[in-house]
Amino acid sequence: MTLFDKLPSAPGLPMHMPGHKRNAAAFPWLAGLCERDITEIYGFDDLNDPQEEFMRMEREAARLWGACASVALVGGSTLGVLASVLSVLEGGGELLMCRQSHRSVYHAAQLVGVRTRYLTPEADPETGLPLSVPPESVAAALDKYPRVRLVCVTSPTYEGVLSDVRGIAEACHRRGVPLLVDQAHGAHLGFGGFPENAVRSGADLTVQSLHKTLPSLTQTAMLHLNDGLVDPQRVRRTVGMLQSSSPSYLLSGSIEKCVEYMGRSGQEACAGWLALVNEFRARAEDLPHIRLWRGAGAFALDPSKLLFISAPSLAEKLRARGIETEYARGGLTLCMTGLGDTRESLTALLAALRDAGGELPPPEPRPSVPFSPLPQAPLTLREAMSLPGRPVPWAEALGCVSGEYAWAYPPGVPCLVPGEIVDEDVLKTLKASSDLHFTCKHGPDSIFCVDLPEKMV
């Protein structure tokens, strides 16, 4: 019996947290939840100090995903990224990261106060989306920036682009630098015929969100470690520092059940899922005015991600037919499949697409948002975020130092991060992406710029 199965039978009168006291009769909106929602009491393992069921669960996860050790997380992949970066770079150095990294990587660099260096993969000319990171680019960047102490790449990306993690890991390890792979969208990789996961490809630290594609509750994730260049105990201590001291038993119990399921049925279930997705892709070849993006030019593509190129109104038309997509940006619409999908759900999606496509005009060519040359950065992220400043209209911002992020969608890559100078290339990028979704904290017409200390003026 797993710990999750034991939860409804927590013994005795609960004179402890939480305050609902498992009283579903008094709080009917918690019925079915509060019976399993307890705190760290006698007889129940503690996720922050696993000794029994959770220890067995983490060991089974390490075996399944191919790690030397795995750490369960109830703070999402964000927690895993923060813990990885902080545990490796707390002594200093620099971080070499994908420019299109999730914001948690930027936030980690800000927290630890290190300088960031960037990998800028080529953009797909049709969509503007970032493609794979070549191992050669990583090797060249490590030679150029000898103070780098950690490399972070995203594979797969939000849209499913995979990089050659094995080749990247080899390039890092030849120089004694550990590799962190943000694989939040790839917990299913390595099962049932899906491409190999980052753990077995040699990444030192791999972060995966179980909830994105596997049967687990939102906010559940895993951090997998390989021996050699990182200290597992330091990583675990950092996780304990960042993770709630009262981790939810609903969340941690769902991790336990997910790992149990993957050990029992994961290979077969994922093989069935992959077969359904491949069948869908074949049947979607002739959709009217809608095309599936094939990721030409990428090292590989996760087939579970269905990215459609169409007129911008596709998501709205699918919503009118009862289907909510993962995102819609300009003429790109992303539908995520998962282990819970069935032949019926994918057939319904295909029918809705076929129906909606008949109402759409043909897709129009899209501009590509450039990634480079990157702006100069006189300040680190932490330095820029700690300084006072003011919103400045873009028309007056040339030469100013940004105190915030400027994101252009697609591809979701910051054309400006805190500490970087607003230069002509940044302004050209913004102009090129004027028909896309461009966001800043103070709106599309201004950017928050910092007041530089006198010694830097």
C-alpha positions in Angstrom: 0.0 0.0 0.0 1.3 3.5 -0.9 1.2 6.4 1.5 -1.5 8.0 -0.7 -3.7 5.0 -0.2 -3.3 5.4 3.6 -4.3 9.0 3.8 -8.1 8.7 4.2 -7.5 6.4 7.2 -5.3 8.9 9.2 -6.0 7.9 12.8 -7.6 9.6 15.7 -9.1 13.0 16.4 -7.0 15.6 14.4 -5.8 18.1 17.0 -3.3 19.3 14.4 -3.2 21.2 11.1 -4.9 21.7 8.7 -7.9 23.7 10.0 -10.6 21.9 8.0 -10.0 18.9 10.4 -11.0 16.5 7.6 -14.6 17.7 8.2 -16.2 17.3 4.7 -19.7 17.6 6.2 -18.9 21.2 7.4 -17.0 22.2 4.3 -18.6 20.3 1.4 -16.5 22.1 -1.2 -13.5 20.2 0.2 -15.3 16.8 0.0 -13.0 14.2 -1.6 -9.9 16.4 -0.9 -9.7 17.1 2.8 -9.9 13.4 3.7 -6.4 13.1 2.2 -5.1 16.4 3.3 -3.0 16.0 6.5 0.2 17.4 7.9 3.4 15.6 9.1 2.0 13.3 11.8 3.1 10.1 13.3 3.0 7.2 10.8 3.2 9.3 7.7 6.4 9.9 5.8 7.7 13.5 5.2 8.6 14.6 1.7 11.3 17.0 3.0 12.9 14.1 5.0 11.8 10.9 3.2 12.4 7.8 5.2 9.8 5.2 4.1 7.2 5.5 1.3 8.6 8.7 -0.2 12.1 7.3 -0.1 11.0 4.2 -2.0 9.1 6.4 -4.4 12.2 8.5 -5.2 14.4 5.5 -5.6 11.8 4.0 -8.0 11.7 7.3 -10.0 15.5 7.3 -10.3 15.3 3.7 -11.6 12.6 4.5 -14.1 14.1 7.7 -15.5 17.7 6.5 -15.3 19.0 8.8 -12.6 21.5 8.2 -9.8 19.0 10.0 -7.5 15.7 11.8 -7.9 14.0 14.4 -5.7 10.2 14.9 -5.7 9.0 18.5 -5.9 5.7 20.1 -5.1 6.8 23.5 -6.2 6.8 22.6 -9.9 9.8 22.6 -12.2 10.4 26.2 -11.1 11.6 24.9 -7.8 13.9 22.4 -9.5 15.4 25.0 -11.7 16.0 27.4 -8.8 17.5 24.7 -6.6 19.8 23.5 -9.3 21.2 26.9 -10.2 21.5 28.1 -6.6 23.2 24.9 -5.5 25.8 24.9 -8.3 26.5 28.7 -8.5 26.3 29.7 -4.8 30.1 30.0 -4.9 30.1 32.2 -7.9 30.9 31.8 -11.6 28.7 32.5 -14.6 25.6 30.8 -16.1 25.5 29.9 -19.8 21.8 29.6 -20.7 19.4 29.5 -23.6 18.1 32.9 -24.4 14.6 31.4 -24.7 14.8 29.9 -21.2 11.9 29.8 -18.8 11.7 32.8 -16.5 12.7 30.6 -13.6 16.2 30.3 -15.0 16.4 34.1 -15.2 15.0 34.4 -11.7 17.6 31.9 -10.4 20.4 33.9 -11.9 19.0 37.0 -10.3 18.8 35.3 -6.9 22.3 34.0 -6.9 23.7 37.2 -8.5 25.8 35.7 -11.3 26.4 37.1 -14.8 24.5 35.4 -17.6 25.8 34.4 -20.9 23.5 33.3 -23.7 23.1 30.6 -26.3 21.0 31.9 -29.2 19.8 29.1 -31.5 18.7 29.7 -35.0 15.1 30.7 -35.6 12.7 28.8 -37.8 12.1 31.1 -40.7 8.4 30.3 -41.0 7.4 30.8 -37.4 10.2 32.7 -35.7 10.4 29.9 -33.1 13.8 29.0 -31.7 15.2 25.7 -33.0 17.7 23.3 -31.4 20.9 24.3 -29.6 23.9 22.8 -31.4 26.6 21.1 -29.2 29.2 23.1 -31.2 27.6 26.4 -30.0 27.9 25.2 -26.4 31.5 24.2 -26.9 32.4 27.5 -28.5 30.6 29.5 -25.8 32.4 27.6 -23.0 35.7 28.4 -24.6 34.8 32.0 -25.0 33.5 32.3 -21.4 35.9 30.4 -19.1 34.1 31.5 -15.9 30.9 29.6 -16.8 30.2 27.1 -14.0 26.8 25.8 -15.2 25.1 25.4 -18.6 21.3 25.3 -18.8 19.4 24.3 -22.0 15.7 23.8 -22.6 14.8 20.5 -24.3 12.1 20.1 -25.3 10.9 23.7 -25.7 7.3 24.7 -25.1 6.6 23.8 -28.8 8.4 20.5 -28.6 11.9 21.3 -30.1 14.5 18.9 -28.8 18.3 19.5 -28.8 21.1 17.0 -28.9 21.5 16.7 -25.2 24.0 13.9 -25.4 26.3 16.0 -27.6 25.8 19.0 -25.4 26.6 17.0 -22.2 29.8 15.7 -23.8 30.8 19.3 -24.7 30.2 20.4 -21.1 31.9 17.5 -19.4 35.0 17.8 -21.5 35.4 21.1 -19.8 34.3 20.0 -16.3 31.1 22.0 -16.4 27.8 20.4 -15.3 24.7 20.6 -17.5 21.2 21.4 -16.3 18.4 20.5 -18.7 15.0 22.2 -18.2 12.9 19.3 -19.4 9.7 20.5 -17.8 7.7 19.5 -20.9 9.4 16.1 -21.3 8.6 13.8 -18.3 7.3 11.2 -20.8 10.5 11.1 -22.8 12.1 7.7 -22.8 8.9 5.8 -22.4 7.0 3.9 -25.1 9.1 4.9 -28.1 9.3 8.6 -27.3 12.8 10.2 -27.8 15.5 9.6 -25.1 15.3 11.7 -22.0 17.9 14.1 -20.8 18.8 12.0 -17.8 19.9 9.0 -19.9 21.6 11.4 -22.3 24.1 12.5 -19.7 22.6 15.7 -18.1 23.8 16.2 -14.6 20.6 17.8 -13.5 17.2 17.3 -15.2 14.0 19.0 -14.2 10.7 17.5 -15.3 7.1 18.5 -14.6 5.1 15.3 -14.1 1.8 17.2 -14.4 2.4 18.5 -17.9 2.0 15.2 -19.7 1.7 12.4 -17.1 -1.1 11.6 -14.6 -0.1 13.8 -11.6 -1.6 16.9 -10.1 -0.5 20.4 -11.2 2.6 21.7 -9.4 4.2 18.2 -9.2 7.7 17.7 -10.6 11.0 15.7 -10.3 14.6 16.7 -10.2 16.9 14.0 -11.4 20.6 13.9 -10.7 23.6 12.1 -12.2 26.8 11.4 -10.3 30.0 13.3 -10.9 29.9 17.1 -11.2 27.2 18.0 -8.8 26.8 17.4 -5.0 23.5 15.5 -4.5 23.3 16.5 -0.8 23.9 20.2 -1.5 21.1 20.0 -4.1 18.7 18.3 -1.7 19.5 20.8 1.0 18.7 23.7 -1.4 15.4 22.0 -2.4 14.6 21.8 1.3 15.4 25.5 1.7 13.1 26.6 -1.2 10.3 24.1 -0.9 7.4 24.6 1.5 8.1 23.1 5.0 4.5 21.8 4.8 4.4 20.1 1.4 0.9 19.0 0.4 0.1 15.4 0.9 -2.4 15.6 -2.0 0.5 16.8 -4.3 3.2 14.5 -3.0 0.8 11.6 -2.9 -0.1 12.1 -6.5 3.6 12.0 -7.4 3.8 8.7 -5.6 0.9 7.3 -7.5 2.2 8.6 -10.8 5.6 7.0 -10.3 3.8 3.7 -9.3 1.7 3.9 -12.5 4.7 4.6 -14.7 6.6 1.7 -13.2 3.7 -0.6 -13.8 2.2 0.6 -17.1 4.3 3.6 -18.3 5.9 1.9 -21.3 2.8 0.3 -22.6 0.6 3.4 -21.9 3.1 5.8 -23.6 3.4 3.5 -26.6 -0.4 3.6 -27.0 -0.4 7.4 -26.6 2.4 7.8 -29.2 0.5 5.6 -31.7 -2.6 7.7 -31.3 -0.6 10.9 -31.8 1.1 9.5 -34.9 -2.3 8.5 -36.3 -3.6 12.0 -35.7 -0.7 13.6 -37.4 -1.2 11.4 -40.5 -4.9 12.2 -40.6 -4.2 16.0 -40.1 -2.3 16.3 -43.4 -5.2 17.6 -45.4 -6.8 20.0 -42.9 -8.2 23.1 -44.8 -6.1 26.2 -44.2 -4.4 24.6 -41.2 -0.9 23.0 -41.2 0.9 21.1 -38.5 4.4 22.5 -37.9 7.0 19.8 -38.5 10.0 21.5 -37.0 12.2 21.3 -40.0 15.7 22.2 -39.1 15.4 21.1 -35.5 17.5 18.2 -34.1 14.3 16.4 -33.3 10.7 17.1 -32.3 8.5 15.7 -29.5 5.5 14.4 -31.5 3.1 14.9 -28.6 3.1 18.6 -29.2 0.6 19.7 -31.9 1.5 23.2 -33.2 -0.8 24.5 -35.9 0.0 27.2 -38.4 -3.2 29.0 -39.4 -5.1 32.3 -39.2 -5.0 33.9 -35.8 -8.6 33.1 -35.1 -8.2 29.3 -34.9 -8.1 29.1 -31.1 -11.3 31.2 -30.9 -13.1 29.0 -33.3 -12.0 25.9 -31.4 -13.2 27.4 -28.2 -16.6 27.9 -29.7 -16.6 24.2 -30.4 -15.7 23.4 -26.8 -12.0 22.9 -27.1 -9.5 25.0 -25.1 -5.9 25.2 -26.5 -2.7 25.5 -24.6 -1.9 28.8 -26.3 -2.6 31.0 -29.3 0.0 33.5 -30.5 -0.6 35.2 -33.8 -1.1 32.5 -36.3 0.3 29.7 -34.0 -2.0 27.5 -32.0 -0.6 24.9 -29.6 -2.5 21.8 -28.6 -0.8 19.7 -26.0 -1.6 16.0 -25.8 -1.0 13.9 -22.7 -1.2 10.4 -21.3 -4.8 11.0 -20.5 -5.8 11.5 -24.1 -7.8 8.9 -25.9 -8.8 8.0 -29.5 -12.1 9.8 -28.8 -10.4 13.1 -27.6 -8.1 13.2 -30.6 -10.8 12.4 -33.0 -12.9 15.2 -31.5 -10.0 17.6 -31.9 -9.5 16.5 -35.5 -13.2 17.0 -36.3 -13.2 20.5 -34.8 -10.1 21.5 -36.7 -11.6 20.2 -40.0 -14.8 22.1 -39.3 -13.0 25.3 -38.1 -10.5 25.3 -41.0 -13.3 25.7 -43.5 -14.1 29.1 -42.0 -10.5 30.3 -42.0 -8.5 32.2 -44.6 -5.1 30.7 -45.7 -2.3 31.4 -43.2 -0.1 34.4 -44.0 3.7 34.4 -43.8 5.1 35.5 -40.4 8.2 37.6 -39.7 11.0 36.0 -37.8 12.0 37.7 -34.5 15.8 37.8 -34.4 17.8 36.6 -31.4 21.1 38.3 -32.0 23.1 40.4 -31.8 22.3 40.5 -28.1 22.4 43.9 -26.3 25.4 44.8 -24.1 24.8 44.3 -20.4 26.7 46.5 -18.0 24.7 45.2 -15.0 23.8 41.7 -13.9 20.1 40.8 -13.4 20.4 41.3 -9.7 22.1 44.6 -9.9 19.5 45.9 -12.4 16.5 44.7 -10.4 17.8 46.3 -7.3 18.2 49.8 -8.7 15.6 52.6 -8.7 14.3 53.8 -12.1 11.3 55.0 -14.1 9.2 54.1 -17.1 10.7 55.6 -20.3 8.8 55.8 -23.6 10.5 53.6 -26.2 11.0 56.6 -28.5 13.3 58.0 -25.7 14.8 54.8 -24.4 17.8 54.4 -26.8 21.0 54.0 -24.6 19.0 53.4 -21.4 19.6 50.3 -19.3 16.5 48.1 -18.8 15.2 47.3 -15.4 12.7 44.7 -16.7 12.1 42.1 -19.3 10.7 42.8 -22.8 9.1 39.7 -24.3 7.9 39.2 -27.9 5.5 36.4 -28.7 6.2 34.2 -30.6 8.8 33.0 -29.9 8.6 33.9 -26.2 12.2 35.0 -26.1 13.2 38.2 -24.3 14.6 40.8 -26.7 15.7 42.6 -23.6 16.4 41.5 -20.0 17.2 43.6 -16.9 20.7 45.1 -17.1 20.9 45.3 -20.9 21.2 48.5 -22.9 18.4 49.5 -25.3 20.2 49.7 -28.6 19.2 50.0 -32.3 18.9 46.3 -32.7 16.4 46.0 -29.8 14.3 48.8 -31.3 14.4 47.0 -34.7 13.3 43.8 -33.1 10.4 45.5 -31.5 9.4 47.1 -34.7 9.6 43.7 -36.5 7.4 42.1 -33.9 4.9 45.0 -33.7 2.1 42.7 -35.0 2.8 40.1 -32.4 2.1 40.0 -28.7 4.7 42.2 -27.1 4.6 42.7 -23.3 6.3 44.8 -20.7 5.3 45.6 -17.2 4.3 49.1 -18.1 2.6 48.3 -21.3 3.8 48.2 -24.9 4.7 51.9 -25.2 7.4 52.2 -22.5 10.1 50.3 -20.7 11.2 50.6 -17.1 14.8 51.8 -17.1 17.2 52.0 -14.1 19.1 55.0 -12.8 22.8 54.0 -13.1 25.1 54.7 -10.2 27.3 57.8 -10.7 30.4 55.7 -11.0 28.9 54.0 -14.1 27.6 57.1 -15.8 
